[in-house]
Amino acid sequence: MTADFAVARENPYGKRFDIRATLATPSGRRILFQSVWQIDKGTDVPRLITLYPR
């Protein structure tokens, strides 16, 4: 799955990205979720901060 990010912003620790997308459940139902990822300064690896349904 791929999705575009809704918001990108800098903070003292790195660059943070808000992503909103749909996710298919095992039963076939689709839910909208929001996740926040951050690329810490000095790295190029994104890490998950939080994910929740919308």
trRosetta pair geometry for C-beta under 8 A, 3 or more apart (Angstrom, degrees):
i j d omega theta_ij theta_ji phi_ij phi_ji
1 21 6.9 127 160 149 122 148
1 23 7.3 8 -128 -110 173 73
3 19 5.3 106 98 -173 122 111
3 20 7.2 -146 167 81 139 36
3 21 3.5 -89 -93 -77 155 133
4 19 7.6 175 102 -132 31 86
5 8 5.8 70 116 -58 139 91
5 17 4.3 -65 -134 -170 147 109
5 18 6.3 114 -171 69 89 46
5 19 5.0 -65 -111 -85 68 79
6 18 4.8 -55 61 100 100 98
6 19 6.5 158 1 -111 86 25
6 20 5.1 40 -39 7 134 102
7 17 7.2 162 86 -153 55 44
7 18 4.2 23 47 35 97 116
8 15 6.3 4 -174 178 98 105
8 16 7.2 163 -153 84 50 48
8 17 5.2 -11 -102 -101 79 76
8 18 7.8 -144 -66 21 39 71
9 15 7.4 169 87 -155 29 63
9 16 5.5 -19 64 61 78 95
10 14 7.6 -124 -145 134 64 25
10 15 5.6 -38 -99 -101 63 70
10 16 7.7 153 -107 16 13 79
11 14 6.7 3 59 54 83 45
11 15 7.8 155 20 -101 72 22
11 16 5.8 31 -2 -12 116 119
11 38 7.8 -46 40 -131 120 123
13 38 6.9 16 105 175 111 140
13 40 5.8 -50 159 -129 89 79
13 41 6.4 -141 175 -1 37 98
14 38 5.3 106 81 173 122 97
14 39 5.1 -151 167 93 128 52
14 40 4.2 -124 -48 -125 147 26
14 41 4.7 -148 -84 -33 78 63
14 43 7.6 -25 -111 48 142 92
15 38 6.9 161 83 -153 42 64
15 39 5.0 -1 56 53 93 98
16 36 6.3 -2 -175 -174 105 99
16 37 7.2 161 -155 86 57 44
16 38 4.7 -23 -101 -99 74 88
16 49 7.2 4 -138 -17 107 151
17 36 7.1 160 82 -155 48 52
17 37 4.8 -14 59 62 100 93
17 38 7.3 179 17 -81 72 38
17 39 7.8 44 -10 -8 108 92
17 46 7.4 -36 31 -132 126 129
18 34 6.6 -10 -172 -170 93 103
18 35 7.6 161 -155 84 48 42
18 36 5.6 -20 -101 -101 66 78
19 34 7.0 156 83 -156 49 53
19 35 5.0 -14 61 61 100 89
19 36 7.6 178 19 -83 76 29
19 37 6.7 25 -5 2 118 108
20 32 6.7 10 -176 -177 94 98
20 33 7.3 -176 -144 91 55 41
20 34 5.0 -20 -96 -100 79 79
20 54 6.8 23 -139 -33 107 152
21 32 7.5 -178 100 -146 23 61
21 33 6.5 -19 65 59 67 81
21 35 7.9 -25 26 13 100 104
22 30 4.8 13 178 178 122 110
22 31 6.7 155 -153 78 70 31
22 32 5.5 -43 -95 -92 71 58
22 33 7.5 123 -121 13 25 76
23 30 6.9 154 73 -154 35 63
23 31 5.5 -24 59 62 88 83
23 32 8.0 146 14 -106 78 14
23 33 5.5 10 -2 4 122 124
24 28 6.6 -24 -168 -142 102 33
24 29 7.4 147 -155 79 56 36
24 30 5.5 -33 -95 -96 62 76
25 28 6.8 -36 71 34 77 19
25 29 4.6 0 36 60 121 86
25 30 7.4 -153 2 -80 81 25
25 31 6.5 59 -40 -6 106 107
31 53 5.4 -48 166 -130 127 111
32 53 6.9 95 80 -164 58 70
32 54 4.4 -57 110 54 104 111
33 51 6.0 22 167 -177 127 90
33 52 6.6 173 -154 92 86 28
33 53 5.3 -59 -100 -104 79 46
33 54 6.1 174 -114 -7 21 87
34 51 7.3 -179 92 -146 44 51
34 52 6.1 -13 59 62 85 75
34 54 5.3 85 -20 -61 100 110
35 48 6.6 -52 -173 -140 117 94
35 49 7.8 137 175 52 71 75
35 50 6.8 -171 -146 96 57 50
35 51 4.1 -8 -103 -102 95 86
35 52 7.9 151 -84 16 54 52
36 48 7.7 102 79 -165 55 55
36 49 4.2 -49 99 62 100 119
36 50 5.1 25 37 46 106 82
36 51 7.7 -153 21 -68 62 52
37 46 4.5 15 171 -178 124 118
37 47 6.7 156 -157 74 75 32
37 48 5.9 -42 -103 -100 78 45
37 49 6.4 -173 -98 2 21 90
38 46 6.9 145 73 -151 26 70
38 47 5.9 -27 63 59 78 83
38 49 5.5 69 -9 -49 106 117
39 43 6.4 -148 -175 89 74 88
39 44 6.5 2 -159 -144 123 32
39 45 7.0 153 -131 72 81 29
39 46 5.2 -51 -73 -90 82 65
39 47 7.7 138 -92 10 37 72
40 43 4.9 42 68 31 89 117
40 45 7.9 -8 31 65 91 76
40 47 7.0 15 -21 14 102 120
48 51 6.5 -29 -168 -31 120 107
